[in-house]
Amino acid sequence: MRAIGVTEYGGPEALHAIDLPAEPLGPGQVRVRVRAAAVNPTDTYVVNGARNRSGVPRDTADVPGMDIAGELLEVGPGTETDLAPGDRVMGVVVPSDQHGAYREDIVLPVGSVVRAPEGTSHAEASTLPMNGLTALLALHELDLAPGEVVAVTGAAGALGAYVVALAKRAGLTVVADAAEKDVELVRSFGADHVVPRGDDVADRMREVFPDGVDGLVDGAVQDEKVLGAVKDDGGVATVRFWKGDGSRQLRFHPVLVGEVAERSDWLDELRELAEAGVLELRVADVVPADRAREAHERLAAGGVRGRLVLEFA
């Protein structure tokens, strides 16, 4: 079974094809033939070894990837599901050692896999699970009421776009940042106010909301640079484990998608929202899996709008 991973940590050049055994299938699990795997910034932490806190290369390969789409192959013994072999599905992966999305065949908990949105390609469907769940969880943790204001950094990115759309659906007012070239794009997602991105983004947001916003989803990982936008006692959802600096009694919510990786009800909600056109599934490009290095180089260069997707033929 072909996978794409690393046997020595490094940059994109460390990625290469690897032969791995298929994973065993047990109760409560399903096997999926992977046709597409989205390339996310979090995948780079597997490639460069940052996820392996020992810093020492493992005896076996590390395989990146958190999103898959493809066809259901098998259902584990005693597994209760309405899915059947042959169904087009999407799923979220919590990577561990060889168990990552960049592989032709993967076994996942049944709660991590749902039908793909009708009318979507495998590539499109693969862009939804991880970032969609992260956006849902961030807004769930902030627990803002309709009419309150949420700020979103990195709003032109995959996560930020989902946050904006979901926030508007929840009745929130959204202020988001964007580079000049992305202003109209971010407005198209539903943002009520768009301010220039940069180190002074907190000041720009305060110009729009002088009393501060009620909550912030920091998709751009600006950390302390953007805290000034939030009112005292406001909430901040972070996506790289940052727990804040203790200032102004702000409430910090590090968002860990693994906590909801088996929430099939949330995944089904995302599917329905994609089918209804509430969430736009954006594919920047589809790249053959054997050219994963190229996809990671393009990701590192920045400026990608939508997700690069690896295709397994």
N, C-alpha and C positions, 0 to 999 in steps of 0.2 A: 504494500500500500504506500503510495507516494505522499510525502509531506514536504513542506518547506519550513526550514528552521535553521538553527545555529548549533554548532558543536563547539565553537569558540566565540566568545562575545566580542562585539565590535560595532561598526556602523553597518550601513546597508550591504556592504561587500561581504559581510559574514553570512548572509542568507544563501542557502543552497538547497537543492533537492536531497531528500533523505528517504530511504526505504525503512518503513516501520511496520510492525505487525498490526493487524486490525485489533481494536480493543474488544474485550469480551463483553457480551450483552447479558445483563442481569435483570431481576425484577425491578419494575418501576422505571425502566429505561427504554429508549428507542435508538435505533441505528439510522443514521442519515447519510445518503450519498451526497457529499458536498459538491455543489456546482459553482458556488460563488462565496467568497469570503471578503468582507470589507476590510480595508486597511485604515487603522485608527492610530492617532498619536500614542495611545497607550501601548500599542504593539512594539514601539521602539524600546520600551523598558525591558521587554523580554530579549530583544536583539542585543542591547548593550549591556545586559546583565544587571541592571539596576533593580530588577525584581528579585534577583537572587542575592539576598543580603550578605551572604558569605563572600561574594565577589569571586569565588572560585568556580570555574566552569564545571558543569555537572558531568557525570560519567556517560550520560546519554544526552540526546538532543533536547533542546528547548524549542517548542513550536509556538509561535505567536498566534494572535487572532481571537476576537471575541464575538464575531458575527458570522453566521452561516445562513445559506439558503440552498435548497436542493430538493431531493426526493426522499421520502421515508422508505427505508428498506425493510426494517424488521421492528417488531414490537416485542419487548422482553416478556418472559413468562409471568403470568399473573398481573400484567400491567393494565390498568383501567384507562382507556382512552377512546375517543371517537375517531382518532386518526387511523388510517389504514395504509399498508404498503402501496406505494405509487402516488400518494398525496404529495402535492407541492407544499413545502414547509419552509419556515424560517426559525432560527433559534439563536439563543445567546449562550456563549461559552465562557466559563470561568477557567482561564488557562492554568495549567499546572504541568510542568515538565513537558512530556510529549503530547499532552492533551491540550491542543490549541486548535483554532479554527482553520489554520492553513494545512489541511490534510484532506484527502479524498473521501475518507470514511471516518465518521465520528459517532461515538455513543454519548448520549446526553440524558439527563433526567427528563422524564416525560413532561414535567412542568415547565421545562425550558424551551419547548418546541410547540409551535402552533401552525395552523395553515398560513401560507403566504397570502398577502392581499390579492384579491382577484384582479386580473388584468396587468399584473406586474411581471417583469422579467426576474430571473434569479438574481441578477446584479442589483436591481432596484430593491428587491425584498431584503437583501443582505445588509442594506444601509440602515435598516430601521431598528433592530432589536436592542443593541447595547445603548446607542445614543437616545433612543426613544424611552427606554426604561430609566436612564439617568435623568432625563428631563422630567419624567413623571415623578421620580423619587425626590428630586430637588424641590419641586413645587409642593409636593406632599409634606416634606419636612418644614418648609417655610410656613405652610398653613395660613396663607393670606386669604382675606375675605374679599368677595367681589367689590370692586371700587377702589381697593388699595393699589399701591404702586409697586411694581417690581422692576428692578434694573437688570439688564442682561449684558454682560460683556462677551465679546466673541460672537456677536449675533449673526454674522454672515456664515459662520461655521455650521457643521452638521448638528451639533448639540444645541448651539444658540438658536438656530432656526426652529428646532422643535420646541424649545422653551418658549419662544415668542408666540408661536401658534397655540400651544397648550395654555399659556397664560391668558391670551385673548379669549379662548374658549371658556376659561374659568371666570371671565368677567373682570380681569385685572387690567389696570392701565400699565403700559409697557414703555419704558425708556431704554433705548439700546444704543450701543456704540457701533460705528462703522467707518471704514476708510472711505474716502470721497467716492471711489469707484463703486462702492457697495451700498451707498445710501439708498438708492431706489430698490435694490434687492431686499434690503432689510425692511423697508417700508412694505414691500409686497408680502412679507411674512405676517404683517399685521401690527408692527411697532407703531405706537402713537407718537413717539418723539424719537428722533435719531440725532445723536451728538457725535462729533468727530472723535475717533479713537486716538489714544495717546496717553502719555503719562499724566496729563491733566484731566482725564476723563471724569474723575470725581467732581472737579470744579465745574465742568461743563454740565454735569447732571444736576448739580446744586443750582445752577442758573435757571434750570427748568423747574426744579422742585426745591425751593430754598429751605424748606423744613426737613429735607431728606426723604429718601424713599423708604418704604416699609420693609422691603426685602431685596436681596441681590442674589443672582445666580452668576457666579464668576467663571464663565466658561473659558475666558481668555487667560485664566490663572494669573491675574494681576495682584492678588493677595493684598498687602497693606496699601498699595497705590490707589485702590478704588474704595477703601472703607469709608472715606470721607463723604461718599454719596449717600450713606445709610444713616438714618436718624438714630438717636440714642435708643438702645434696647431693640433695635431692628434685627432682622435675621439675615444671615449670610450663608449661602450654600456653596461649598467649595468642592472641587473635583480632583484634587491631587493631595488629599489627606491633610491639608493645612487646617489647623484648629484655632487659628487666630492669634492675635497679639494681646488679648485681654483688655482692649480699649473700650471705653464707654459702655460696658456691659452688653456689648453686641452678642447675639446668640449665634454660634457657629454650628453648621451642620455639614461635616464632611460626608459627601455622598459616595457610598460604596455600592456599586451596582450588583455585586455578588449577594447582597442582602435580599435582593428581589429577583434573582436569576431564575427562580422556579415559580414566579408569579404568572402562570399561564393566563390568568384573568386580565392582568395588565397587558400582556403581550397581545391578547385578543382585542383589548380596547384599542391598542395601537393599530392593529390590523384594520379594525373598523374605521378608525379615523383616517387612515391612508386611503381606504376604499371610498370614503366620503369626500376626499379632497381636502380635508383639514390639514393633513400633514403631507408635504411634498417630498417625495423620495428622489434625492438628487445624486446622480452618478456623474462624477467628473470624467472618468474613463474606465474602461475595462481592459485589464492587462493579463496575458497568460500567466498562470501561477509560476512558471519557470522564470519569469522576468520580475519576480517579487523585488529583487534588488532595485530595479528601475523605479518601481512604484514607491519604494521607501526613499529613494533619492529625490523624487519629485515632491514627496510629502515634506522632506527636510528642507527643500528649497523654499517652501511656503507659497502662499497665494492660491492654493487649490480650493476651489469652491465645489462643495459636494464631496462625495467619497470616491477615492480610487478603489477599485474592486479587482481582486484576483479571481480569474476564471479557471476552473478545473474542468477540462474537456471530458 
